[in-house]
Structures are given as C-alpha cells and as structure tokens.
Amino acid sequence: MQKSSAMTFPEKLKAQRKRLGLTQAELAALLEVPARTHWEWEAGKTTPYAITQEGALARLTKAKRLPKE
C-alpha cells in the first residue's frame, strides 16, 4: 500500500510553527487558543473542525515571526 503524500493538519501546523520559529506556547497565543489545545492539535490527539483548521492555517500562512519581548 502506498502512503498518501498529502500532509495532515498536525503536520501542516507543525511545519508552519517551525517556519515561524515559534514554540508551541507562542503559536497557541498567536492562534488565541490554550497551549494545551494547540499541543493536542499538533500531536494529533484532537482535531478542530475543518473551518477552524482552514482559518488557523490561513492565519499562519500570513504570519511573520513575532518579536521577542
């Protein structure tokens, strides 16, 4: 059997986080969700509704690295 080459939501989320150079907690703050929720999404433990997935990924695609405070 051949594995699909399409990225899953957790893979896309992690890739965008790494592109931005953010920690999971920083990305959670950017998406305005609890850190635990973001961790569960990235770990594949839970999955947000499709509309939430699209919105989160759209926000991250437009995002730039946040300045350190």
CYANA upper distance limits for C-alpha pairs under 8 A (distance plus 0.5 A):
  7 MET  CA     11 GLU  CA      6.31
  7 MET  CA     12 LYS  CA      6.67
  8 THR  CA     12 LYS  CA      6.70
  9 PHE  CA     13 LEU  CA      6.52
  9 PHE  CA     41 TRP  CA      8.42
  9 PHE  CA     42 GLU  CA      8.26
  9 PHE  CA     53 GLN  CA      7.69
 10 PRO  CA     14 LYS  CA      6.64
 10 PRO  CA     41 TRP  CA      6.45
 10 PRO  CA     42 GLU  CA      4.87
 10 PRO  CA     43 ALA  CA      6.96
 10 PRO  CA     44 GLY  CA      6.29
 11 GLU  CA     15 ALA  CA      6.57
 11 GLU  CA     42 GLU  CA      7.62
 12 LYS  CA     16 GLN  CA      6.66
 12 LYS  CA     57 LEU  CA      8.21
 13 LEU  CA     17 ARG  CA      6.68
 13 LEU  CA     42 GLU  CA      6.83
 13 LEU  CA     57 LEU  CA      7.45
 14 LYS  CA     18 LYS  CA      6.64
 14 LYS  CA     42 GLU  CA      6.75
 15 ALA  CA     19 ARG  CA      6.60
 16 GLN  CA     20 LEU  CA      6.74
 16 GLN  CA     57 LEU  CA      8.36
 16 GLN  CA     60 LEU  CA      6.91
 16 GLN  CA     61 THR  CA      7.72
 17 ARG  CA     21 GLY  CA      6.66
 17 ARG  CA     22 LEU  CA      6.00
 17 ARG  CA     23 THR  CA      7.67
 17 ARG  CA     24 GLN  CA      7.92
 17 ARG  CA     27 LEU  CA      7.07
 17 ARG  CA     60 LEU  CA      8.36
 18 LYS  CA     22 LEU  CA      6.73
 20 LEU  CA     63 ALA  CA      8.13
 20 LEU  CA     64 LYS  CA      6.81
 20 LEU  CA     65 ARG  CA      5.55
 21 GLY  CA     65 ARG  CA      7.15
 22 LEU  CA     26 GLU  CA      6.21
 22 LEU  CA     27 LEU  CA      6.54
 22 LEU  CA     65 ARG  CA      7.95
 23 THR  CA     27 LEU  CA      6.71
 24 GLN  CA     28 ALA  CA      6.60
 24 GLN  CA     35 ALA  CA      7.36
 24 GLN  CA     38 HIS  CA      7.42
 24 GLN  CA     39 TRP  CA      7.24
 25 ALA  CA     29 ALA  CA      6.81
 25 ALA  CA     35 ALA  CA      5.69
 25 ALA  CA     38 HIS  CA      8.35
 26 GLU  CA     30 LEU  CA      6.80
 27 LEU  CA     31 LEU  CA      6.69
 27 LEU  CA     38 HIS  CA      8.24
 28 ALA  CA     32 GLU  CA      6.37
 28 ALA  CA     33 VAL  CA      5.71
 28 ALA  CA     34 PRO  CA      6.53
 28 ALA  CA     35 ALA  CA      5.62
 28 ALA  CA     37 THR  CA      8.29
 28 ALA  CA     38 HIS  CA      6.07
 29 ALA  CA     33 VAL  CA      6.76
 29 ALA  CA     34 PRO  CA      7.80
 29 ALA  CA     35 ALA  CA      7.87
 31 LEU  CA     56 ALA  CA      7.13
 31 LEU  CA     59 ARG  CA      8.32
 33 VAL  CA     37 THR  CA      6.91
 33 VAL  CA     38 HIS  CA      7.23
 34 PRO  CA     38 HIS  CA      7.06
 35 ALA  CA     39 TRP  CA      6.67
 36 ARG  CA     40 GLU  CA      6.68
 37 THR  CA     41 TRP  CA      6.78
 38 HIS  CA     42 GLU  CA      6.67
 39 TRP  CA     43 ALA  CA      6.44
 40 GLU  CA     44 GLY  CA      6.51
 40 GLU  CA     45 LYS  CA      5.36
 40 GLU  CA     46 THR  CA      5.96
 40 GLU  CA     47 THR  CA      8.29
 41 TRP  CA     45 LYS  CA      6.63
 41 TRP  CA     46 THR  CA      5.83
 41 TRP  CA     47 THR  CA      6.07
 41 TRP  CA     48 PRO  CA      7.78
 48 PRO  CA     52 THR  CA      6.39
 48 PRO  CA     53 GLN  CA      6.59
 49 TYR  CA     53 GLN  CA      6.82
 50 ALA  CA     54 GLU  CA      6.72
 51 ILE  CA     55 GLY  CA      6.68
 52 THR  CA     56 ALA  CA      6.50
 53 GLN  CA     57 LEU  CA      6.64
 54 GLU  CA     58 ALA  CA      6.50
 55 GLY  CA     59 ARG  CA      6.69
 56 ALA  CA     60 LEU  CA      6.80
 57 LEU  CA     61 THR  CA      6.57
 58 ALA  CA     62 LYS  CA      7.06
 59 ARG  CA     63 ALA  CA      6.64
 60 LEU  CA     64 LYS  CA      8.45
